[in-house]
Amino acid sequence: MTGGTVPDRTAPARSRPGRDRKAVLHPARGGHPDVGHLPHRPRVAVVGAGIAGLAAATCLAERGVDVRLLEREHYLGGRVGGWRTELVDGSVASMNRGFHAFFRQYYNLRNLLRRADPALTGLVGMPDYPLVHSDGYRDTFAGLPRTPPLNALAFVARSPTFTWRDVTKLRTRAALPLAHVSVPDTYEQLDHLDAASFLDRIGFPKAAQHLAFEVFSRSFFADPTELSAAELITMFHIYFLGSSEGLLFDVASDCFPQALWQPLQHYLTQRDVHLHTGTSVESVRFGHRRRFHVRCTPPLRGHGEELDVDAVVLATDPAGLRTLVQHSPQLGDSTWQRSIADLPSAPPFLVSRLWLDRPIAGDRPGFLGTSGYGPLDNISVLERYEHSASEWAHRHDGSVLELHAYALAGTPTVEQLRPRVLAELHRIYPETARAGIVDERHELRADCPLFPPGGFRDRPGVRTPDPHLVLAGDLVRVDLPVALMERAATTGMCAANELLAGWDTRGHALWSVPDRGRFAALRRLAPAH
């Protein structure tokens, strides 16, 4: 959290980040308005320019800190990054690391984007995202009320996979945690259990498990048997029973750099942030003139191989963090070092983008979640919402599709997966079998965190044994109801707040969905459970 502050539940409507009247404000620590009162301007190295690193850099720079943002890739955004690529026909097209849903509950992420884009023109609403199962089941979230419990009642009223009869069969006491979420209490009670076992325990119908919960759990890059039940329950709270922002989401209106990161990069540059892409951080050790030496490859212009800084924010993926800490034995203490070394990574996932020589059927949704179709987890029709894809599709009378396959077993290869995901695509959208593939790109990665049963207790937090070293990212523990991109943005802001507090400088307020179940009657029942 933000240093033990008490959430403000009485924030005026005009200051709320969304429509939910119960959204919770977590106020900033007080202090000087910026670091100008200090004898020298502190310099911070932020390692990693994904969402977490960008959030930390922004919050520090806004308080006058000298920020050096170091990114291994040649693009910003981390797993929400993108770049340009030349296709075999000579046309230039956009390529992303993969589809991302910007839910309206992502208050801190959206506030970050608003720094450079106050009206959030870089996002566009997705009217629906149906879920289909190979057995013929289909669920949709369009037209549902947004306020709990009306959203749940309406979903049950029309869902083919979760009916009123199924509701009567639920084991009510065992299911209470779904409606009584409190972070971190939910983790302390149920983190030992995997998500699939919890759903079996409460009597959740199998069809609904496959179509809804499995789709959502795999968005955490994990099979339900490998995901903490507490993580799944908190996710259910964030997106459904705990928030009245609704289950529909926004998507980037163009390739991520154009829609999101170029405007934010301009905002950071105006605030004197020094951005170094294509720069790997090899190690961090104690310095002399300043607290740390950060060793970089290639050397930074004007600094050489080592950058002297007063503090460091580590905002990398799990593998990058493990490697960097392993090569930086002076950081933290032995217990903390072991917790980093033991950080698990999620199984590999595949993102495939196809440029087709004919258009897909006009009634296909922009995004479709799938279950029971082999390794294929979702299909995006990019010209439905992404400007550059729409331009390409119009010029070539074609279509641009993106396919995702999550939580892949073993050590898969693109050569093994490609025919399987294409076969499932043709099965779901038969017209694609007749289309020629102008070009294709495949990104097979394994750089996401895993949240397994029993992992919460040892998950590293924002603070470390050294007050001048902080962590950020979606792998980091923060005792707020946040997930995925919102966890990354929130921990980045928390990391900045920790450093600012050490310099007696005012931090940044945070928002979250309600940090406990919305229903008082169910909260009173919880002790009996």
C-alpha atoms as one frame of an Amber mdcrd trajectory, in Angstrom:
protein
   0.000   0.000   0.000   1.042   3.603   0.234   2.713   3.532   3.593  -0.100
   2.499   5.910  -2.520   5.293   5.014  -6.209   4.789   5.710  -8.389   4.583
   2.578 -10.660   7.585   2.089 -14.151   6.297   1.311 -15.759   9.704   1.134
 -14.019  11.199  -1.901 -16.236  13.647  -3.795 -17.817  12.372  -7.012 -15.918
  14.866  -9.186 -12.603  13.321  -8.149 -13.548   9.696  -8.718 -11.628   7.913
 -11.472 -14.711   6.101 -12.840 -18.410   5.572 -12.276 -18.143   3.402  -9.138
 -19.141   5.408  -6.062 -17.380   2.862  -3.873 -13.994   3.199  -5.538 -11.401
   3.678  -2.820  -8.920   6.535  -2.625  -5.586   5.675  -0.990  -4.177   9.123
  -0.189  -0.584  10.101  -0.773   1.854  10.718   2.032   2.429  14.381   2.734
   5.696  16.224   2.406   7.414  18.862   0.328   5.868  19.444  -3.116   9.077
  18.355  -4.869  12.704  17.469  -4.125  13.904  21.055  -4.462  14.401  21.302
  -0.693  17.191  18.691  -0.767  20.879  19.728  -0.899  21.250  17.919  -4.226
  18.770  16.613  -6.772  18.400  12.836  -6.329  19.054  10.649  -9.343  17.164
   7.380  -9.804  17.735   4.553 -12.257  14.487   2.872 -13.287  15.365  -0.501
 -14.792  12.662  -1.556 -17.233  10.313   0.618 -19.294   7.218  -1.525 -19.124
   4.090  -0.181 -17.464   5.603  -0.425 -13.976   8.820   1.356 -14.935   6.964
   4.043 -16.872   4.669   4.639 -13.891   7.604   4.911 -11.472   9.534   7.217
 -13.806   6.506   9.463 -14.310   5.739   9.824 -10.609   9.365  10.527  -9.725
   9.886  13.017 -12.537   6.759  14.934 -11.538   8.406  15.596  -8.184  11.625
  16.862  -9.748  13.745  13.701  -9.465  16.479  13.151 -12.069  15.245   9.917
 -13.699  17.279   7.612 -15.942  14.959   5.069 -17.574  16.863   2.019 -18.841
  15.165  -0.470 -21.187  16.675  -3.606 -22.712  14.356  -3.608 -25.740  14.233
  -0.925 -28.421  10.600  -0.129 -27.601   8.611   0.949 -24.550   5.746  -0.865
 -22.863   7.262  -4.221 -21.939   4.620  -6.882 -22.599   2.408  -4.060 -23.902
   5.078  -3.073 -26.402   5.023  -2.853 -30.176   7.118  -2.083 -33.223   6.964
  -1.710 -36.998   7.747  -4.624 -39.313   8.133  -4.934 -43.087   6.013  -7.627
 -44.723   7.060  -9.736 -47.695   4.996  -7.583 -50.064   7.019  -4.527 -49.047
   4.276  -2.933 -46.945   5.048  -1.726 -43.438   2.776  -3.013 -40.669   2.488
  -2.915 -36.902   3.378  -5.769 -34.580   2.518  -5.931 -30.870   3.561  -8.236
 -28.064  -0.100  -9.252 -27.876  -3.657  -8.181 -27.150  -4.365  -6.388 -23.854
  -7.687  -5.393 -22.340  -7.776  -2.006 -20.599 -10.611  -2.500 -18.131 -12.359
   0.555 -16.722 -11.305  -0.675 -13.240  -7.663   0.053 -14.090  -7.769   3.421
 -12.359  -4.044   3.921 -11.815  -3.035   2.772 -15.282  -5.619   5.022 -16.871
  -4.461   7.956 -14.734  -0.929   7.289 -15.948  -2.068   7.397 -19.584  -4.086
  10.549 -18.932  -0.864  12.436 -18.179  -0.198  12.553 -21.913  -3.697  11.874
 -23.233  -6.278  13.483 -20.898  -9.274  12.285 -22.934  -7.812   8.764 -23.379
  -8.138   9.029 -27.136  -5.604   6.218 -27.426  -8.251   3.785 -26.161 -11.486
   2.678 -27.802 -14.325   0.706 -26.241 -14.888  -2.942 -27.159 -18.660  -3.522
 -27.493 -18.444  -7.165 -26.453 -16.094 -10.074 -26.034 -18.013 -13.329 -26.395
 -16.651 -16.584 -25.012 -17.193 -19.820 -26.937 -16.577 -23.462 -26.060 -16.038
 -26.252 -28.564 -19.109 -28.037 -27.110 -21.289 -25.206 -28.441 -21.647 -23.037
 -25.328 -21.455 -19.294 -25.792 -21.509 -16.500 -23.220 -21.472 -12.754 -23.725
 -21.070  -9.709 -21.497 -22.702  -7.107 -23.715 -25.792  -5.464 -22.246 -25.227
  -6.625 -18.673 -25.864  -4.145 -15.851 -22.586  -2.899 -14.438 -23.488  -2.724
 -10.747 -23.249  -5.798  -8.481 -25.239  -7.882  -7.782 -27.416  -6.948 -10.764
 -24.622  -7.907 -13.142 -24.411 -11.411 -11.651 -28.201 -11.868 -11.660 -28.466
 -10.772 -15.293 -25.584 -13.029 -16.293 -27.239 -16.050 -14.681 -30.577 -15.177
 -16.289 -29.196 -15.572 -19.808 -26.087 -17.762 -19.472 -26.253 -21.286 -20.972
 -23.412 -22.443 -18.716 -24.475 -21.072 -15.329 -28.211 -21.269 -14.707 -30.533
 -20.700 -11.749 -30.486 -24.468 -11.156 -26.701 -24.291 -10.854 -27.045 -21.455
  -8.350 -29.175 -23.657  -6.087 -26.501 -26.352  -6.202 -23.675 -24.087  -5.067
 -22.267 -24.895  -1.638 -23.091 -21.519  -0.165 -20.678 -21.432   2.750 -17.782
 -22.672   0.638 -18.621 -20.036  -2.002 -18.690 -17.105   0.439 -15.108 -16.020
  -0.394 -16.305 -15.041  -3.879 -18.434 -12.287  -2.367 -16.284 -11.537   0.669
 -12.906 -10.468  -0.641 -10.397  -8.655   1.521  -6.764  -8.223   0.563  -4.549
  -9.679   1.990  -6.955 -11.745   4.150  -8.260 -13.714   1.165  -4.720 -14.780
   0.336  -3.983 -15.778   3.910  -7.078 -17.981   3.931  -7.066 -19.546   0.460
  -3.694 -19.092  -1.211  -2.817 -22.708  -0.377  -5.558 -23.959  -2.731  -5.496
 -24.006  -6.525  -8.280 -22.345  -8.515  -9.629 -25.546 -10.062  -9.942 -27.251
  -6.657 -11.746 -24.246  -5.204 -14.305 -24.226  -8.018 -14.889 -27.972  -7.489
 -15.232 -27.413  -3.738 -18.023 -24.872  -4.176 -19.868 -26.923  -6.802 -19.316
 -24.552  -9.702 -20.680 -26.162 -12.909 -18.031 -27.619 -15.217 -19.293 -25.863
 -18.334 -19.047 -22.469 -16.643 -15.621 -23.354 -15.259 -14.312 -24.053 -18.723
 -15.960 -21.119 -20.435 -15.507 -18.336 -17.884 -13.007 -19.120 -15.159 -10.599
 -21.054 -17.358 -10.555 -18.223 -19.913  -9.841 -15.705 -17.157  -7.269 -17.809
 -15.334  -5.391 -18.407 -18.563  -5.249 -14.655 -19.023  -2.892 -14.913 -16.036
  -0.848 -17.226 -18.302  -1.644 -20.221 -16.116  -3.886 -23.254 -16.139  -6.472
 -23.225 -13.275  -4.635 -26.103 -11.606  -1.508 -23.937 -11.356  -3.172 -20.703
 -10.245  -3.803 -19.724  -6.626  -7.480 -19.817  -5.658  -6.969 -16.513  -3.848
  -5.722 -14.929  -7.066  -8.789 -16.162  -8.941 -11.174 -14.981  -6.211  -9.558
 -11.538  -6.119  -9.802 -11.345  -9.892 -13.513 -12.212  -9.703 -13.913  -9.389
  -7.183 -12.035  -6.853  -9.327 -13.908  -7.534 -12.528 -17.355  -8.670 -11.423
 -18.689  -8.745  -7.861 -16.526  -5.977  -6.402 -16.780  -3.240  -9.010 -19.557
  -1.432 -10.848 -17.316  -0.425 -13.764 -18.578  -3.409 -15.756 -16.928  -6.291
 -17.556 -16.503  -4.576 -20.904 -13.134  -3.021 -21.607 -11.196  -0.688 -23.868
  -8.438  -1.589 -26.295  -5.651   0.440 -27.866  -6.907   2.311 -30.911  -3.637
   1.718 -32.762  -0.363  -0.130 -32.335   0.786   0.393 -28.751   3.614   2.860
 -29.507   1.366   5.182 -31.499  -1.662   4.936 -29.224   0.015   4.920 -25.811
   3.761   5.161 -25.420   4.874   7.855 -27.845   2.614  10.436 -26.148   3.861
   9.339 -22.710   7.466   9.392 -23.898   6.977  13.002 -25.010   5.484  13.797
 -21.587   8.515  12.272 -19.838  11.006  14.014 -22.096   9.403  17.344 -21.233
  10.146  16.499 -17.591  13.821  15.834 -18.250  13.627  12.033 -18.065  16.611
  10.465 -19.838  15.382   7.412 -21.742  17.885   4.772 -22.872  16.411   1.941
 -24.969  18.500  -0.961 -26.191  20.326  -0.798 -22.852  20.814  -3.833 -20.621
  21.578  -3.471 -16.919  24.142  -6.098 -15.988  24.477  -5.442 -12.240  23.945
  -2.981  -9.411  26.527  -2.484  -6.670  27.273   0.064  -3.993  28.929   3.268
  -5.185  31.019   6.031  -3.680  29.792   9.428  -4.883  26.194   8.151  -4.867
  24.490   5.123  -3.362  24.728   2.754  -6.362  26.741   2.018  -9.481  24.473
   0.643 -12.240  26.491  -1.238 -14.859  25.010  -0.862 -18.361  25.628  -2.457
 -21.745  26.317  -0.715 -24.061  27.883   2.139 -22.082  25.725   5.234 -21.660
  26.889   8.366 -23.389  28.396  10.703 -20.818  28.472   8.018 -18.103  30.404
   5.069 -19.496  29.517   1.580 -18.331  28.477   2.649 -14.843  25.748   5.111
 -13.944  25.944   6.642 -10.463  22.517   6.986  -8.835  20.995   7.587  -5.406
  18.273   4.943  -5.747  17.113   2.159  -8.060  13.705   0.908  -9.150  13.826
  -2.649 -10.504  10.838  -3.049 -12.843  11.785  -6.057 -14.947  10.178  -9.378
 -15.810  10.795 -12.366 -13.479  13.725 -13.815 -15.407  15.363 -10.418 -15.776
  14.973  -9.714 -12.068  16.387 -13.089 -11.071  19.419 -12.634 -13.300  20.093
  -9.045 -12.264  19.873  -9.836  -8.544  22.069 -12.903  -9.006  24.720 -10.643
 -10.545  24.276  -8.017  -7.804  25.193  -9.841  -4.569  25.363  -6.630  -2.528
  21.640  -5.968  -2.926  19.267  -6.803  -0.094  20.007  -9.611   2.330  20.201
 -13.378   1.946  16.507 -13.939   2.653  15.471 -11.379   0.077  17.973 -12.721
  -2.444  16.467 -16.218  -2.043  12.935 -14.888  -2.534  14.001 -13.368  -5.846
  15.866 -16.496  -6.921  12.738 -18.562  -6.231  10.379 -16.355  -8.245   8.441
 -18.611 -10.627   7.742 -17.792 -14.263   4.530 -18.744 -16.026   4.605 -21.304
 -18.848   5.343 -20.105 -22.379   2.722 -18.384 -24.518   2.428 -17.710 -28.239
   1.225 -14.579 -30.023   0.684 -15.073 -33.771  -0.269 -12.223 -36.096  -1.543
 -13.075 -39.587  -2.043 -10.764 -42.541  -4.666 -12.414 -44.777  -5.413 -11.708
 -48.432  -9.176 -11.582 -47.984 -11.471 -10.101 -45.346 -12.934 -12.085 -42.513
 -16.734 -12.295 -42.191 -18.240  -8.965 -41.181 -20.049 -10.310 -38.116 -16.912
 -11.597 -36.379 -16.271  -9.774 -33.064 -13.128  -7.803 -32.443 -12.170 -10.216
 -29.683 -13.290 -13.784 -29.021 -12.287 -15.902 -26.016 -12.160 -19.635 -26.716
 -12.073 -22.837 -24.684 -11.782 -26.425 -25.818 -10.014 -25.507 -29.053  -6.637
 -27.076 -28.419  -3.962 -24.514 -27.556  -5.949 -21.565 -28.962  -7.249 -19.187
 -26.254  -8.486 -16.171 -28.184  -8.765 -14.517 -31.579  -8.574 -10.783 -32.269
  -9.729  -9.185 -35.529  -7.461  -6.181 -35.388  -9.012  -4.073 -38.136 -12.131
  -3.825 -35.975 -10.324  -1.400 -33.635  -6.638  -0.855 -34.504  -6.149   2.030
 -36.927  -3.005   0.800 -38.683  -4.462  -2.712 -39.104  -7.634  -1.185 -40.527
  -5.590   0.791 -43.055  -3.685  -2.311 -44.131  -6.859  -4.384 -44.431  -8.527
  -1.661 -46.508  -5.559  -1.262 -48.872  -5.193  -5.005 -49.437  -8.863  -6.033
 -49.172  -7.718  -8.403 -46.457  -7.749  -8.914 -42.701  -5.296  -8.826 -39.806
  -5.775 -11.437 -37.086  -3.991 -12.122 -33.818  -4.087 -15.511 -32.122  -3.060
 -16.250 -28.534  -2.111 -19.569 -26.978  -1.419 -19.388 -23.225   0.015 -21.721
 -20.583   1.731 -24.006 -23.079   3.096 -27.288 -21.782   6.688 -28.398 -22.064
   9.091 -26.632 -24.398   6.938 -25.808 -27.412   8.189 -24.396 -30.700   6.495
 -22.199 -33.274   6.849 -25.017 -35.796   4.868 -27.346 -33.513   2.190 -24.824
 -32.566   1.539 -23.055 -35.857  -0.441 -25.846 -37.611  -2.459 -26.508 -34.463
  -3.565 -22.918 -33.864  -4.303 -22.447 -37.572  -6.443 -25.583 -37.598  -8.456
 -24.275 -34.639  -8.802 -20.861 -36.281 -10.222 -22.520 -39.397 -12.563 -24.549
 -37.219 -13.953 -21.432 -35.501 -13.874 -19.082 -38.506 -14.147 -21.404 -41.567
 -13.682 -18.558 -44.059 -10.056 -18.204 -42.942  -9.250 -21.635 -44.389  -9.777
 -20.158 -47.875  -7.606 -17.122 -47.202  -3.987 -16.875 -48.183  -1.487 -15.688
 -45.603   0.360 -12.668 -47.003   2.758 -12.745 -44.049   2.884 -13.782 -40.425
   4.789 -13.059 -37.241   5.079 -15.311 -34.191   6.250 -14.322 -30.709   6.880
 -17.290 -28.411   7.706 -15.928 -24.962   8.005 -17.071 -21.350   8.438 -13.817
 -19.429   5.279 -13.563 -17.296   4.977 -14.122 -13.538   3.199 -17.163 -12.140
   0.940 -16.970  -9.071   0.880 -20.578  -7.884  -0.847 -21.928  -4.785   1.159
 -21.040  -1.696   3.248 -18.373  -3.433   1.772 -15.223  -1.913   3.615 -15.352
   1.411   7.055 -15.280  -0.219   6.180 -12.939  -3.086   8.493  -9.913  -2.868
   6.910  -6.563  -2.125   7.739  -3.056  -3.266  10.021  -2.491  -0.284  13.334
  -4.293   0.022  15.860  -4.466   2.887  17.508  -1.372   1.376  15.287   1.748
   1.485  17.058   3.059  -1.636  16.072  -0.020  -3.667  12.449  -0.786  -4.590
  10.639  -3.253  -6.851   7.769  -2.716  -9.278   5.858  -4.890 -11.717   2.957
  -7.292 -11.925   5.118  -9.901 -10.182   5.311  -7.729  -7.034   3.040  -8.107
  -4.017   0.886  -5.119  -3.173  -1.964  -5.502  -0.696  -4.609  -3.907  -2.882
  -7.206  -5.513  -5.171  -5.312  -5.067  -8.443  -4.180  -7.439 -11.182  -2.284
  -7.661 -14.442  -1.553  -4.229 -16.015  -3.155  -2.429 -13.071  -0.861  -4.216
 -10.647   2.102  -3.121 -12.750   1.004   0.523 -12.768   0.095   0.483  -9.065
   3.391  -1.027  -7.918   5.288   1.449 -10.100   3.528   4.324  -8.343   4.062
   2.693  -4.951   7.771   2.298  -5.713   8.025   6.006  -6.515   6.089   6.853
  -3.351   8.500   4.840  -1.201  11.505   6.741  -2.528   9.748  10.093  -2.290
   8.849   9.409   1.340  12.526   8.888   2.096  13.164  12.377   0.734  10.250
  13.889   2.697   8.460  14.615  -0.570   4.770  14.284  -1.274   3.729  11.057
  -2.960   0.942  10.219  -5.397  -2.560   9.102  -4.457  -3.789   5.719  -5.657
  -7.243   4.346  -6.410  -8.653   0.857  -6.308 -11.927  -0.973  -6.578 -13.453
  -1.587  -3.109 -10.891  -3.394  -0.986 -13.494  -5.671   0.576 -16.733  -7.359
  -0.483 -19.532  -4.913  -1.274 -22.231  -6.787   0.653 -22.386  -6.195   4.408
 -24.665  -9.193   5.030 -22.124 -11.551   3.479 -19.302  -9.932   5.410 -21.183
 -10.696   8.633 -21.481 -14.327   7.570 -17.775 -14.639   6.889 -16.630 -15.466
  10.456 -18.949 -18.470  10.500 -17.293 -19.631   7.292
